[in-house]
């Protein structure tokens, strides 16, 4: 992860971070999508761990998780997906994103062992604020995994140090108060927020929530170390499915093509900045 | 997992909101600053005599407290054992114990300057109580309710709408209480700057389980005094139904340190514990959902299971964290009653005592029917009659019609 950001810095550009739900719409197609993302320009890949009750996600990502669960996805299979991806790509950082309960039930120590050996680089767990760091954050850091924290518009200067204290890899700035896939982010407000966070940390700051188009991606990337896109990719995937919600011949390319367009947006930001 | 026996069962939670391993603050960062504000605001209010005095005044003149402690003579005779008393919280304004908690939270919301109130509801009793107090204090009210519950609890939906609340049917998941809570949390994350989330039970992130318990403890405090007056001593046992467990916690908490008092919580066993049910302690294990660690119904991958109960108010795959702790500490015995047992109790109580109970406390009555005959006649048993059955009349009527046809 650190190497990837260092490399991006020498290239003078921001990271394009993609989110897809592990196992959506089925485990095989999901692996093909994840494998296609680096080619399409993804610098970092977040893979969602499906959960029945994703309380910070909007309808698109909720539905993606339920599609994956219906197709038999489990946390074990998500780790297997990462392992399979690592057979052909050892460079692209993989971040698992989701909610705590499936990990808690899997067993924290066993999960960290298995995630590490599968080739996971970092974790984003939505419902583990710093107040619960002893649960997973500290053990993850000890195991050599990055624990990437969400900072939000409600995280004020007083609270930021607590949020950043045990964070590594990068800081994920949630550009809106809301759920995934909601309102669009305002790039000037985002710029100010990123600058505020950077006064407290040397870590890269990536911005997500509300980025759907290459234009927004470009505007956000110009003000941050990375732009995260999730719901738009999940929506493109969904639009490619047949009437029964199954993958079609277009599914992988539907996600990869949009990712490529968004990646161009992010790369355009760097050219505009120069 | 073992829990050491504490000096007192009434001192929890700790400063991080933990009851043993249960409780906590498992929420998105967006909500965390607000939850810390809420904790502070509640601590201030709790220590403020003016806040307490105002609450007591509304309890007396608006809610109608104290609720009576009533000797259920005919039920006692019918069962032929323990002397059974009902704590009549179904007589409160709005028809259930929910108003005790909502009054406290709405007063707190006003203190914090929040104009918009959101709530989740299962049976609609919490939704009605929230809509009522929002009307009383001129606040905006949005209630999330599973679409299945909207269907089976129509009278309460109409009441909420008449009171000026916006009822939003939730279409995700099993479309019951759990899904309503997910949707309320999503609303809260989105509108955190002006919105107060009025949680209806002793669950959610700290400080909610503690705060809701404190507001509901008036039930047990009154019971103590009233039983002293009626019988000159403490009751020997307490029985209450449990979904999230707020009416039960309200009755139990003031008695937790009286070892002579046996305490029974009754979960909803739905179609039976080997089939679809809502008994988190009987059929679940510790997990993390909706801001706290507690007993939950789930599969081996940690995916939350769909609960089932005839009673919309108990139809939830979790339970308040303090109950999980009291279970592991073995201070409270958790039993369960099936849909059919609750229905029989519902009918028995209607015919014997002239009280149509809500389907939720009918679960508690169902276990009283089994417990009381085994106790001596001088055993004093208190059941929390936490809600009245008006809302269930159409649903039960439908079931009885079907039964009559089938036989």
Contacts between the chains, C-beta under 8 A, distances in Angstrom:
chain1	res1	chain2	res2	distance
A	50	B	303	7.9
A	51	B	302	7.8
A	51	B	303	6.9
A	52	B	173	7.0
A	52	B	303	4.6
A	52	B	304	4.6
A	53	B	173	7.4
A	53	B	178	6.9
A	53	B	182	5.5
A	53	B	289	6.1
A	53	B	290	7.7
A	53	B	304	5.3
A	54	B	182	7.9
A	55	B	28	7.2
A	55	B	182	5.2
A	55	B	185	4.4
A	55	B	186	6.4
A	55	B	189	7.7
A	55	B	290	7.2
A	56	B	28	4.6
A	56	B	30	7.6
A	56	B	185	7.9
A	56	B	186	7.3
A	56	B	189	5.9
A	57	B	186	8.0
A	58	B	186	7.5
A	59	B	172	7.9
A	62	B	172	6.3
A	69	B	303	6.3
A	74	B	301	4.4
A	75	B	301	6.0
A	75	B	302	7.1
A	76	B	301	7.7
A	99	B	288	7.9
A	100	B	26	6.2
A	100	B	288	4.9
A	101	B	287	5.0
A	101	B	288	4.7
A	101	B	289	6.1
A	101	B	296	7.7
A	101	B	298	7.3
A	101	B	302	4.6
A	101	B	304	7.3
A	102	B	301	5.9
A	102	B	302	3.7
A	102	B	303	7.0
A	103	B	302	7.5
A	104	B	287	6.2
A	104	B	288	5.6
A	104	B	293	8.0
A	104	B	302	6.6
A	105	B	287	6.1
A	105	B	298	6.9
A	105	B	300	7.4
A	105	B	301	7.0
A	105	B	302	3.3
A	106	B	301	7.9
A	106	B	302	6.7
A	126	B	28	5.4
A	127	B	26	4.5
A	127	B	27	6.0
A	127	B	28	6.3
A	127	B	288	7.0
A	127	B	291	7.6
A	128	B	26	6.7
A	129	B	25	6.5
A	129	B	26	7.9
A	129	B	27	6.4
A	129	B	28	7.5
A	129	B	29	5.4
A	129	B	32	4.6
A	130	B	32	8.0
A	131	B	16	6.7
A	131	B	24	7.9
A	131	B	25	5.0
A	131	B	32	6.9
A	132	B	24	6.0
A	132	B	25	6.5
A	132	B	26	6.1
A	149	B	29	7.2
A	150	B	28	7.1
A	150	B	29	4.7
A	150	B	30	7.9
A	151	B	29	6.6
A	152	B	28	7.7
A	152	B	29	5.1
A	152	B	30	4.3
A	153	B	30	7.7
A	154	B	29	7.6
A	154	B	30	5.3
A	154	B	31	7.8
A	154	B	32	7.7
A	154	B	33	4.9
A	154	B	34	7.0
A	154	B	192	6.0
A	154	B	193	8.0
A	155	B	29	6.0
A	155	B	32	7.9
A	155	B	33	6.8
A	156	B	33	6.7
A	159	B	32	7.6
A	159	B	33	5.9
A	163	B	29	6.6
A	174	B	29	7.4
A	174	B	30	6.8
A	177	B	30	5.4
A	177	B	189	6.5
A	177	B	190	6.2
A	177	B	191	7.7
A	177	B	192	5.3
A	177	B	193	6.9
A	178	B	30	7.9
A	178	B	189	6.0
A	178	B	190	4.1
A	179	B	186	4.9
A	179	B	189	5.9
A	179	B	190	6.3
A	182	B	190	6.6
